[in-house]
Amino acid sequence: MNHDPLPYTAPTGREPLELHITLYEMPDGMYLATCAEIPPCQILRGNKDHAFTDARRFIKQFLDERAESGRPFTLPEIRTVRI
């Protein structure tokens, strides 16, 4: 199943990024979509697909605005922990 409904073309000269969108179902039935690599990306919607799509839009806008302002985005270090 393709979960990438909004194709994103990286700005010229930059490789495409692989980012992670996590979807949580909240107790009230709403869905929260977050991106670990971009902490401000926290999208709450009533439908899982809408949450994913709007998170994808947020990420694209975030990356575009950074590129336009000359502030390149670098992936943060993300570590895995077992508890």
N, C-alpha and C positions, 0 to 999 in steps of 0.2 A: 504494500500500500504506500503510495506517495504522500508524504506529509509535508510537502513543500509547495503549496499552492501559489505562492508569490515569488516567481523567479527573481533573484537578485544578481545583478551584474556588479562585480567589484569595480571600484574606480580604476581607471587606466594605470597600469604599472603595479597593481597590487593583486596578489593571489586571493582567490575566494577563501573566506573563513569558514570553519566548521564550528558552529556554536551549538549549545545544548539548551533546549526549552523543556522545562519540567512542568508537568500539569498535575495539579492537586485538586481533588474534589473536596470542597469544604462541607462541614456538617449541614449547612443550609441548602446544599445542592448547587451552589455557585462553583465556578472553576477558577483557580488561580494559576496563571502561567508566569513562570519566572525564567530568567536566563542567568546561569551561574557566572558567566563571563562578563555580564553587564548588570550589576546589582540594581540600578534604577529601574530595570525592566521588571515590573510587577503588575500584571494585567488581571483584573477580576471581571469575569463575564458569566452569564447564565448558561452558557453552552460551551462545551469543551472545544469544538472546532472554532468558534468565535474567539475564545481565549487564545488559542494557538495562532490564528491568523492575525489578531491584533498585536500579539507579542512579536510576531515576525515583522509587522509594519513598524512597530516601535524600534526594533533593532535596526532595520533599514534606515529609518529616519535618523537615529542616533549616529550610525556610521557615516551617513551622508553629511550630516552637520559637522561632524569632526573633520571629515576630509575637506569640506568647504572652508573651514576656519584654519586649516593647516595644522591641526592637532591629530597626528596619526594615532590610530588605536592599536595597542599591543595587547596580546592575550595575557591575562594574569596567570599566575601560577595557581593551579587548582590541585589539591592533594586529596587522595582517597584515604580514608581511615576505616579500620574495622574495629568495632566495639562489641 
